[in-house]
Amino acid sequence: MATVKETVESGITPIILEFSEVKLFDSNEKIVRSFLTVNSLDIGVLGYAQYRFVARRTKVGNHLVRRHLEKLFRALPTFLDQNPDVSAVTVPVYARLLADSELANMLVDLSALYPEIPLSKICIELSADILYEELSAASEKIDELRALGVKVAICEVGDQFCPVFRLSEIKFDYAFMDAYSTASLDGDSADRIAGSLVKYLHYLDVRVIAPGLDTEAKIKGARAVGADGYTEDKEIERTIEEGVKE
């Protein structure tokens, strides 16, 4: 863990912006998730899944989110020209960036530098861990972002301990299901676990994505319980190589 922390804090380069497409079942709309990957000469490749838990406990996470947004805004003119049907690109962020409007200020500053990029193309992705906190202040800051045109996604929704009913206190656009719920998609409990979650989220007028599906049975199960789409995430596609390395 110490080695991971040192690698993240070092700001080692190159840092690569990578994309994973969300495949929607009944829409031509395209949603894309974006991630940073840190290449370390010492311990190899650090993906978001490896550094996120370390980074979220320190201000290194704030720095990485800023770098992520800067790289994304630089890449988006080319990316959107090549993919005009993309309606939103997600960026994973840490809930503490909502405080003092830090995240909103980052986005406003970048929008001024890149006015050709509508903020409606940006979707911040918050962990469902936010549901364990006092939500009134966070909800106000999320509304502030939505007033700018930014979309909001909540990820890791629906583990066995997730207080899902608290989601009604937040206005958001997309939900990415937790692995606990997606694990049920090819079994007898699919409708009881994943299906109940999807119905509730649709009641909140939220589109539901089942991430990381690795079998055809789970993809069919996601469609059967009413999910709006899925990701495979077997290997994050490097859509843009040149111009996003540093």
N, C-alpha and C positions, 0 to 999 in steps of 0.2 A: 504493500500500500504506500509506503514511504517513497518508493521509486516512482510510482505513478504520480504521486503528489509533486515530486521534484520535476518530473517531466512536464506536467501541466504548467507549473509555475515558471518554468524556464522560458516559455514562449518559443520553444524550438520550432524551426521551420523545416520543410514546408508544411503549411496548414492548408488542407484541401477542402473545398466545398463540394459536397456530394448530394445527389438527389435520389429519391425513391418515389416512384409514381403510385398514387392511389388509384386502383381500378374500380370504377363505379359500375354497378350492375345495369342500371337503366337510365343512363345519362351520358351525353357526349361531353359533358363538362369534365375538366381534368384538374385534379388537385395533386400537388407535389409536396413531399416532405423534404426539407433540407437539413443537412447535418455537417458538422465540421469533423474532419479526421486529422489527427496530429501524427506525423511520421517521426518516430524517434530512432536515432541511430543506436541507442542503447538497448531498448526493449521492443522495438518494432513499431507496429501500427496501433495507435490508441484511437478507437472509435468513441462515439458519444456514450455508448453503453459502458465503456471502461472508465471514462474520466468524469462522468456526470456526478457521481456521488461524492467524489473528492471535491470537485469544483464548486458544488453547491454550498459547501460549508465554509468557503473562503471567498474573498473578493476576486479571486482568479476567475470565478464563474462569471462575474460581471464583465470582466475584461474579455472573456471568450465570447460572450453574447454580443458585445460591441463589435468585436472582430467579425463575428459571423454576419451581423447585419451589414457592416461595411462591405464585406466581400459579396454578400447577396445583392445589395443595391448596385454594385459595380457590374455584376454578372447579369442582372435581370434584363437590361435592354436587349442584349444578344439573345438571351434565353427566351424572352417573350416573343421576339421576332421569329425565332425558330419554332416556338410552341404557342401560337396565338390563342389556342383553346384553353390554356391554363387560367383558371379563375382565382387560384390562391396558392401561395407557397408558404408552408409552415416553417416556423423557427422555434425550436425549444428554448424556453427562457425560465429563469428562476423567479419564484413568486416574490422574493424580496425586492426585485427590480420594480415592482409596482409601487413601492413606497416612495414618497416624495416625487412622484411622477417621473422617476428616472428613466424608465423604459419609454414613456410617452415623449420625453424630451429627446432621447436618442432618435426616435422615429421622425420627429418634427425636424430635427437638424439634418437628418439624411434626406428627408423629402425636399428640403430647401436646396441641397446639393444636387439631387437627382429629381427635378420636378416632373420629368417625363414618366416616372414610376408612380402610378396611383397607389395610395396606401391601402386601397381595397384589395390589392393583390397580395398583401402581407397578412399572414395569419399567425398570431403568437400561439404557442403550444405550451400550456401549463400542466404540471402534474396534478393528478387528483389528490395529492398530499395536501393541497390547499384547503381541502374540505375539512381537515382536522384542525384548522385554525379559525380564529374569529373572522367571519366573512364580510362584515358590513363595510369595513374600510377597503378590502380587496375588491368587493363588488363595485364600489364607487370608482375605483381606479380602472377596472375593466370597462365600465361604462364610458369612462373618459377616453379610453383607447377606441372603443366602438364609435364614439362620436367623431373620431378622426377618420373613420372608414375602415379601420383595421378589423379583421375577423379574429375570432378567438376559438381555440380548440382546447379541450381538456383530455389528457391522455391517461392511460392506466385506470380507466373507469371500470369498476365492477369486480374488484377482488373480493374475497369472502368477508373482508372487514370494512369495505368501502361504505361510508355513509351516503349512499346515492341520493337519498331524499334531500340532502342539503344542496344538490345541484340546482334545485328549483330557486335557490337564492341568487344564482348567477345567470346572466344572459350570455349565451355562447352559441357558436354555430356548428361545431363538429365535436364528436366524441370518439376517441380511439379506445377500444375495449382493452381490458387487462387480459393477461395471459390466462388467468384463472377462468375467465368467461369463454375465451376462444378455445380453451382445451376441451370444452364440452361440446363443441360444434359437430363432432363426428360420433357422438354417443347418444345414449337414451335420455340423458339429462339436458340435451340441447335446448329444447323449448322451455324447460323449467328455469334454467340458469340464463343462458344467452338470450333466449326469446323474451323472457320477462324484462330483462334489462333493455333490450331494443324497444319494446313497446313503451316502456316508461320514458326513454329518451325521445322517442317520436312524439309522445305526449307533450314534451317540453319544446317541440319543434326544432329538434336537433338532428342532424344527419349522423349516422352511426357507421364507423369504419372498424372492421375486424383486422388488426395488423398481424403480420408474421405468419400467415397461413401457409403451411408447407405441404399440404396434401389436397388432392381434388375433392376428397370427402369433406374436408373442413370448408373449402370454398363453396361447395354445394350446400353445406349446412348453414353457412352464413347467409346465403341467399334465401334458404328455406325459412329462417327465423326472422327475415325482414331487414337484415343489415343493408345499408346503402352501397357498401363497397368493401374492399379489402386491400391489403398489401401482401406481397410475398416476402420481401426483405431477405431473400436468400443471399443476395449480394447487392449492395447499394450501387446503383449505376452511376458511373462517373460521366455525367452528361456533358459537363464542360471541364476540360482539362486546362487549356491555355487561358491565361488571363485571371485565374483565380488562385494560383500558387504564389506564395511569398517566400 
